[in-house]
Amino acid sequence: MDFLKNYFSQPLEKYYYINLIPEQKLFFQPDHYYFYLILFLGLGALSAFFYFNFIKNKKENKKFDWQWFRKIILIFFLIIFFISSARWYLIQARWIKKYWIDFSQKNLEQIHSKAIARIMETKSLPENWHDFYDFLKFSQKEIPQNSIIYLVPAQPDFRAWAKYWLYPNLKITDSSKKADYILSFNVELPEQVAGFKRFKEFSAKKIILKKEP
């Protein structure tokens, strides 16, 4: 029974599981193979049961009990649903328990910071990336609204997060030439950046550059 114990106790903390239920293997095969096998075998057994009972009732001039048969079909599909969903419901129950412990009695800012830390962990990023959200909030306070900014490093994930958190106060561009400000996060910049000057510093290697007039 070790395989069942391992099957229901896999570490499941990655955030993409919200949109994708990861498969696990049982006896070296994806688990959904067994769900389909149970489904098809069950449907075959029910079809055979229906056929022989229908023929038997016809020979005995008895009326076939369709309501009773529909109840059997419903119970069968409920069992299939439970078997195939049990693992996912256990994952959700573990999430609820963990989130309640981590997020209860915390304000919105603390919840955001904690959530960002978790996302960074799933990306296997070093701990000095965990204050990315705090850096963006700092930048939002220091930079005038409706300014155009360029984010360094220009990685897709960080650009998407920055667009989400800074909207609608600041707009992100894909070119430093179009930007009023550059947000540099954990990047080793040269002393002089052409066309820009140091504006504000959040911490080491986390600075805001402003476009020179």
HUHUMO-V822702 format. One record per residue. N is the residue number from 1. RES is the residue in three letters. PSI is psi in degrees with one decimal (none if undefined). OMEGA is omega as a letter, one per 40 degrees, with the letter a starting at -180 (* if undefined). Layout:
n,res,psi,omega
N,RES,PSI,OMEGA
N,RES,PSI,OMEGA
This chain:
n,res,psi,omega
1,MET,5.7,a
2,ASP,-35.3,a
3,PHE,-34.6,i
4,LEU,-39.4,i
5,LYS,-44.9,i
6,ASN,-34.8,a
7,TYR,-39.3,a
8,PHE,2.5,a
9,SER,23.3,i
10,GLN,141.4,i
11,PRO,119.8,a
12,LEU,83.3,a
13,GLU,3.1,a
14,LYS,138.0,a
15,TYR,-20.0,a
16,TYR,-9.3,i
17,TYR,-17.3,i
18,ILE,-35.9,a
19,ASN,-5.5,a
20,LEU,119.3,i
21,ILE,112.4,a
22,PRO,142.1,i
23,GLU,153.7,i
24,GLN,162.9,a
25,LYS,137.1,i
26,LEU,125.3,a
27,PHE,42.1,i
28,PHE,14.4,i
29,GLN,148.0,i
30,PRO,140.9,a
31,ASP,-29.6,a
32,HIS,-19.9,i
33,TYR,-42.4,a
34,TYR,-35.0,i
35,PHE,-44.1,i
36,TYR,-38.4,i
37,LEU,-46.0,i
38,ILE,-41.9,a
39,LEU,-49.6,a
40,PHE,-40.0,i
41,LEU,-40.7,i
42,GLY,-42.9,i
43,LEU,-37.9,i
44,GLY,-43.1,i
45,ALA,-41.7,i
46,LEU,-38.2,i
47,SER,-43.1,i
48,ALA,-42.5,i
49,PHE,-44.8,i
50,PHE,-44.6,a
51,TYR,-49.7,a
52,PHE,-36.8,i
53,ASN,-35.6,i
54,PHE,-44.8,i
55,ILE,-42.6,a
56,LYS,-46.0,a
57,ASN,-33.6,i
58,LYS,-40.9,i
59,LYS,-34.7,a
60,GLU,7.1,i
61,ASN,37.9,i
62,LYS,152.4,i
63,LYS,129.5,a
64,PHE,134.9,a
65,ASP,89.4,a
66,TRP,-35.9,a
67,GLN,-42.3,i
68,TRP,-41.1,a
69,PHE,-39.0,i
70,ARG,-36.5,i
71,LYS,-40.7,i
72,ILE,-44.3,i
73,ILE,-44.9,a
74,LEU,-45.5,i
75,ILE,-40.3,i
76,PHE,-47.2,a
77,PHE,-31.0,i
78,LEU,-38.9,i
79,ILE,-43.9,i
80,ILE,-43.8,i
81,PHE,-43.6,a
82,PHE,-45.1,a
83,ILE,-45.2,a
84,SER,-20.3,a
85,SER,-8.0,a
86,ALA,-44.2,a
87,ARG,-41.9,a
88,TRP,-38.1,i
89,TYR,-34.3,i
90,LEU,-38.6,i
91,ILE,-46.9,a
92,GLN,-38.3,i
93,ALA,-39.2,i
94,ARG,-38.7,i
95,TRP,-47.8,a
96,ILE,-44.0,i
97,LYS,-45.2,a
98,LYS,-41.8,a
99,TYR,-36.1,i
100,TRP,-42.1,i
101,ILE,-42.2,a
102,ASP,-34.9,a
103,PHE,-10.7,a
104,SER,142.9,i
105,GLN,34.0,i
106,LYS,147.4,i
107,ASN,175.7,a
108,LEU,-40.2,i
109,GLU,-43.0,i
110,GLN,-38.1,i
111,ILE,-43.6,i
112,HIS,-46.4,a
113,SER,-42.8,i
114,LYS,-42.0,i
115,ALA,-40.8,i
116,ILE,-39.8,i
117,ALA,-40.6,i
118,ARG,-42.6,i
119,ILE,-42.4,i
120,MET,-38.7,i
121,GLU,-39.5,i
122,THR,-22.9,i
123,LYS,0.4,a
124,SER,37.9,i
125,LEU,152.0,i
126,PRO,162.2,a
127,GLU,-25.7,a
128,ASN,0.8,i
129,TRP,-5.6,a
130,HIS,-16.7,i
131,ASP,24.2,i
132,PHE,-43.9,i
133,TYR,-43.4,i
134,ASP,-37.5,i
135,PHE,-41.4,i
136,LEU,-40.3,i
137,LYS,-38.1,i
138,PHE,-45.0,a
139,SER,-38.5,a
140,GLN,-33.4,i
141,LYS,-32.6,a
142,GLU,-25.1,a
143,ILE,135.5,i
144,PRO,147.4,i
145,GLN,152.2,i
146,ASN,9.9,i
147,SER,157.1,i
148,ILE,128.4,a
149,ILE,157.2,i
150,TYR,129.7,a
151,LEU,130.8,i
152,VAL,125.7,e
153,PRO,151.2,a
154,ALA,52.4,i
155,GLN,143.6,a
156,PRO,-43.2,a
157,ASP,-47.7,a
158,PHE,-34.7,i
159,ARG,-42.1,a
160,ALA,-43.3,i
161,TRP,-43.3,a
162,ALA,-41.8,i
163,LYS,-41.8,a
164,TYR,-46.8,a
165,TRP,-28.6,a
166,LEU,-13.6,i
167,TYR,139.8,e
168,PRO,10.3,a
169,ASN,-38.7,a
170,LEU,145.7,a
171,LYS,139.1,a
172,ILE,134.3,i
173,THR,159.9,a
174,ASP,9.6,i
175,SER,130.6,i
176,SER,-22.4,a
177,LYS,-24.9,a
178,LYS,-3.3,a
179,ALA,147.9,i
180,ASP,-29.8,a
181,TYR,152.1,i
182,ILE,127.6,i
183,LEU,114.9,a
184,SER,115.1,a
185,PHE,112.8,i
186,ASN,39.8,i
187,VAL,136.4,i
188,GLU,101.7,a
189,LEU,152.3,i
190,PRO,164.6,a
191,GLU,-39.9,i
192,GLN,126.9,i
193,VAL,120.2,a
194,ALA,123.7,i
195,GLY,-1.6,a
196,PHE,154.6,i
197,LYS,156.2,i
198,ARG,132.1,a
199,PHE,-58.0,i
200,LYS,152.6,i
201,GLU,125.0,i
202,PHE,-46.9,i
203,SER,-175.1,a
204,ALA,128.4,i
205,LYS,16.7,i
206,LYS,89.6,a
207,ILE,165.3,i
208,ILE,129.3,i
209,LEU,142.7,a
210,LYS,141.7,a
211,LYS,132.8,i
212,GLU,143.2,i
213,PRO,none,*
